Amino acid sequence: MARTIQSLERAAAMLRLLAGGERRLGLSDISSSLGLAKGTAHGILRTLQQEGFVEQDAASGRYQLGAELLRLGNSYLDVHELRARALVWTDDLARSSGEAVYLGVLHQQGVLIVHHVFRPDDSRQVLEVGAMHPLHSTALGKVLSAYDPVAHSEIVEADRQAFTPRTVTGLGDFEGLLDLTRARGWAADVEETWEGVASVAAPIHDRRRMPVGAVGVTGAVERVCQDGELRPEIIAAVRDCARAVSRDLGAGRF
């Protein structure tokens, strides 16, 4: 059996204790409830406070859950709500386009794939849920960079690697792509990340009209493009899917 880290166990127990009621707890309450020495409990509380997971009331000196922990919890719920709302629409998009569909969110200066619908044929495919895709070269990443200020600031400061000869790495040219994405409401990746692969993606907004993710279709260039241009019916289908998920999240019409 794998060994556990005692300090992490104690910190987790402390967070559960603070989450168990509405009132704030003092150091003595926490240490006695968990069977810890006051010095040990105070050290863990101080670390959790520095990370934003615990807050201390200045007047009473008592502790409560911090804003950072609540933010992480909301982020977890938001991603799962996004995926749940998108299930039916992404399945429909895969059927109508005949291609694989990806749902992505911003995570650690990249695109985290949180849902993947296989291309509806008998070909061998690998599930990519949990995979990280680049922000600057993929259609999903460009959409997030265009609509999400946090994603934009991160990619502007990042090293934009050239994956193929088509990858746009210069800041001025990249900003031009983001302006184009915002103007037309969708982004493309034609062999900018992987040779022979093309993608189209559009943004998903929540009830606050904030960008919470992107949905896109990915497939072989010869299927996604026709006569050197992205197929308009695929672009329309991706945008319709993004709007439908946004409406289900309470965003209304775009």
Secondary structure as a PSIPRED ss2 file (coil, helix, strand):
# PSIPRED VFORMAT (PSIPRED V4.0)

   1 M C   1.000  0.000  0.000
   2 A C   1.000  0.000  0.000
   3 R C   1.000  0.000  0.000
   4 T C   1.000  0.000  0.000
   5 I C   1.000  0.000  0.000
   6 Q H   0.000  1.000  0.000
   7 S H   0.000  1.000  0.000
   8 L H   0.000  1.000  0.000
   9 E H   0.000  1.000  0.000
  10 R H   0.000  1.000  0.000
  11 A H   0.000  1.000  0.000
  12 A H   0.000  1.000  0.000
  13 A H   0.000  1.000  0.000
  14 M H   0.000  1.000  0.000
  15 L H   0.000  1.000  0.000
  16 R H   0.000  1.000  0.000
  17 L H   0.000  1.000  0.000
  18 L H   0.000  1.000  0.000
  19 A H   0.000  1.000  0.000
  20 G C   1.000  0.000  0.000
  21 G C   1.000  0.000  0.000
  22 E C   1.000  0.000  0.000
  23 R C   1.000  0.000  0.000
  24 R C   1.000  0.000  0.000
  25 L E   0.000  0.000  1.000
  26 G C   1.000  0.000  0.000
  27 L H   0.000  1.000  0.000
  28 S H   0.000  1.000  0.000
  29 D H   0.000  1.000  0.000
  30 I H   0.000  1.000  0.000
  31 S H   0.000  1.000  0.000
  32 S H   0.000  1.000  0.000
  33 S H   0.000  1.000  0.000
  34 L H   0.000  1.000  0.000
  35 G C   1.000  0.000  0.000
  36 L C   1.000  0.000  0.000
  37 A C   1.000  0.000  0.000
  38 K H   0.000  1.000  0.000
  39 G H   0.000  1.000  0.000
  40 T H   0.000  1.000  0.000
  41 A H   0.000  1.000  0.000
  42 H H   0.000  1.000  0.000
  43 G H   0.000  1.000  0.000
  44 I H   0.000  1.000  0.000
  45 L H   0.000  1.000  0.000
  46 R H   0.000  1.000  0.000
  47 T H   0.000  1.000  0.000
  48 L H   0.000  1.000  0.000
  49 Q H   0.000  1.000  0.000
  50 Q H   0.000  1.000  0.000
  51 E C   1.000  0.000  0.000
  52 G C   1.000  0.000  0.000
  53 F C   1.000  0.000  0.000
  54 V E   0.000  0.000  1.000
  55 E E   0.000  0.000  1.000
  56 Q E   0.000  0.000  1.000
  57 D C   1.000  0.000  0.000
  58 A C   1.000  0.000  0.000
  59 A C   1.000  0.000  0.000
  60 S C   1.000  0.000  0.000
  61 G C   1.000  0.000  0.000
  62 R C   1.000  0.000  0.000
  63 Y E   0.000  0.000  1.000
  64 Q E   0.000  0.000  1.000
  65 L E   0.000  0.000  1.000
  66 G C   1.000  0.000  0.000
  67 A H   0.000  1.000  0.000
  68 E H   0.000  1.000  0.000
  69 L H   0.000  1.000  0.000
  70 L H   0.000  1.000  0.000
  71 R H   0.000  1.000  0.000
  72 L H   0.000  1.000  0.000
  73 G H   0.000  1.000  0.000
  74 N H   0.000  1.000  0.000
  75 S H   0.000  1.000  0.000
  76 Y H   0.000  1.000  0.000
  77 L H   0.000  1.000  0.000
  78 D H   0.000  1.000  0.000
  79 V H   0.000  1.000  0.000
  80 H H   0.000  1.000  0.000
  81 E H   0.000  1.000  0.000
  82 L H   0.000  1.000  0.000
  83 R H   0.000  1.000  0.000
  84 A H   0.000  1.000  0.000
  85 R H   0.000  1.000  0.000
  86 A H   0.000  1.000  0.000
  87 L H   0.000  1.000  0.000
  88 V H   0.000  1.000  0.000
  89 W H   0.000  1.000  0.000
  90 T H   0.000  1.000  0.000
  91 D H   0.000  1.000  0.000
  92 D H   0.000  1.000  0.000
  93 L H   0.000  1.000  0.000
  94 A H   0.000  1.000  0.000
  95 R H   0.000  1.000  0.000
  96 S H   0.000  1.000  0.000
  97 S H   0.000  1.000  0.000
  98 G C   1.000  0.000  0.000
  99 E C   1.000  0.000  0.000
 100 A E   0.000  0.000  1.000
 101 V E   0.000  0.000  1.000
 102 Y E   0.000  0.000  1.000
 103 L E   0.000  0.000  1.000
 104 G E   0.000  0.000  1.000
 105 V E   0.000  0.000  1.000
 106 L E   0.000  0.000  1.000
 107 H E   0.000  0.000  1.000
 108 Q C   1.000  0.000  0.000
 109 Q C   1.000  0.000  0.000
 110 G E   0.000  0.000  1.000
 111 V E   0.000  0.000  1.000
 112 L E   0.000  0.000  1.000
 113 I E   0.000  0.000  1.000
 114 V E   0.000  0.000  1.000
 115 H E   0.000  0.000  1.000
 116 H E   0.000  0.000  1.000
 117 V E   0.000  0.000  1.000
 118 F C   1.000  0.000  0.000
 119 R C   1.000  0.000  0.000
 120 P C   1.000  0.000  0.000
 121 D C   1.000  0.000  0.000
 122 D C   1.000  0.000  0.000
 123 S C   1.000  0.000  0.000
 124 R C   1.000  0.000  0.000
 125 Q C   1.000  0.000  0.000
 126 V C   1.000  0.000  0.000
 127 L C   1.000  0.000  0.000
 128 E C   1.000  0.000  0.000
 129 V C   1.000  0.000  0.000
 130 G C   1.000  0.000  0.000
 131 A C   1.000  0.000  0.000
 132 M E   0.000  0.000  1.000
 133 H E   0.000  0.000  1.000
 134 P C   1.000  0.000  0.000
 135 L C   1.000  0.000  0.000
 136 H C   1.000  0.000  0.000
 137 S C   1.000  0.000  0.000
 138 T C   1.000  0.000  0.000
 139 A H   0.000  1.000  0.000
 140 L H   0.000  1.000  0.000
 141 G H   0.000  1.000  0.000
 142 K H   0.000  1.000  0.000
 143 V H   0.000  1.000  0.000
 144 L H   0.000  1.000  0.000
 145 S H   0.000  1.000  0.000
 146 A H   0.000  1.000  0.000
 147 Y H   0.000  1.000  0.000
 148 D C   1.000  0.000  0.000
 149 P H   0.000  1.000  0.000
 150 V H   0.000  1.000  0.000
 151 A H   0.000  1.000  0.000
 152 H H   0.000  1.000  0.000
 153 S H   0.000  1.000  0.000
 154 E H   0.000  1.000  0.000
 155 I H   0.000  1.000  0.000
 156 V H   0.000  1.000  0.000
 157 E H   0.000  1.000  0.000
 158 A C   1.000  0.000  0.000
 159 D C   1.000  0.000  0.000
 160 R C   1.000  0.000  0.000
 161 Q C   1.000  0.000  0.000
 162 A C   1.000  0.000  0.000
 163 F C   1.000  0.000  0.000
 164 T C   1.000  0.000  0.000
 165 P C   1.000  0.000  0.000
 166 R C   1.000  0.000  0.000
 167 T C   1.000  0.000  0.000
 168 V C   1.000  0.000  0.000
 169 T C   1.000  0.000  0.000
 170 G C   1.000  0.000  0.000
 171 L H   0.000  1.000  0.000
 172 G H   0.000  1.000  0.000
 173 D H   0.000  1.000  0.000
 174 F H   0.000  1.000  0.000
 175 E H   0.000  1.000  0.000
 176 G H   0.000  1.000  0.000
 177 L H   0.000  1.000  0.000
 178 L H   0.000  1.000  0.000
 179 D H   0.000  1.000  0.000
 180 L H   0.000  1.000  0.000
 181 T H   0.000  1.000  0.000
 182 R H   0.000  1.000  0.000
 183 A H   0.000  1.000  0.000
 184 R H   0.000  1.000  0.000
 185 G C   1.000  0.000  0.000
 186 W C   1.000  0.000  0.000
 187 A E   0.000  0.000  1.000
 188 A E   0.000  0.000  1.000
 189 D E   0.000  0.000  1.000
 190 V E   0.000  0.000  1.000
 191 E C   1.000  0.000  0.000
 192 E C   1.000  0.000  0.000
 193 T C   1.000  0.000  0.000
 194 W C   1.000  0.000  0.000
 195 E C   1.000  0.000  0.000
 196 G C   1.000  0.000  0.000
 197 V E   0.000  0.000  1.000
 198 A E   0.000  0.000  1.000
 199 S E   0.000  0.000  1.000
 200 V E   0.000  0.000  1.000
 201 A E   0.000  0.000  1.000
 202 A E   0.000  0.000  1.000
 203 P E   0.000  0.000  1.000
 204 I E   0.000  0.000  1.000
 205 H E   0.000  0.000  1.000
 206 D C   1.000  0.000  0.000
 207 R C   1.000  0.000  0.000
 208 R C   1.000  0.000  0.000
 209 R C   1.000  0.000  0.000
 210 M C   1.000  0.000  0.000
 211 P E   0.000  0.000  1.000
 212 V E   0.000  0.000  1.000
 213 G E   0.000  0.000  1.000
 214 A E   0.000  0.000  1.000
 215 V E   0.000  0.000  1.000
 216 G E   0.000  0.000  1.000
 217 V E   0.000  0.000  1.000
 218 T E   0.000  0.000  1.000
 219 G E   0.000  0.000  1.000
 220 A E   0.000  0.000  1.000
 221 V H   0.000  1.000  0.000
 222 E H   0.000  1.000  0.000
 223 R H   0.000  1.000  0.000
 224 V H   0.000  1.000  0.000
 225 C E   0.000  0.000  1.000
 226 Q E   0.000  0.000  1.000
 227 D C   1.000  0.000  0.000
 228 G C   1.000  0.000  0.000
 229 E E   0.000  0.000  1.000
 230 L E   0.000  0.000  1.000
 231 R C   1.000  0.000  0.000
 232 P H   0.000  1.000  0.000
 233 E H   0.000  1.000  0.000
 234 I H   0.000  1.000  0.000
 235 I H   0.000  1.000  0.000
 236 A H   0.000  1.000  0.000
 237 A H   0.000  1.000  0.000
 238 V H   0.000  1.000  0.000
 239 R H   0.000  1.000  0.000
 240 D H   0.000  1.000  0.000
 241 C H   0.000  1.000  0.000
 242 A H   0.000  1.000  0.000
 243 R H   0.000  1.000  0.000
 244 A H   0.000  1.000  0.000
 245 V H   0.000  1.000  0.000
 246 S H   0.000  1.000  0.000
 247 R H   0.000  1.000  0.000
 248 D H   0.000  1.000  0.000
 249 L C   1.000  0.000  0.000
 250 G C   1.000  0.000  0.000
 251 A C   1.000  0.000  0.000
 252 G C   1.000  0.000  0.000
 253 R C   1.000  0.000  0.000
 254 F C   1.000  0.000  0.000
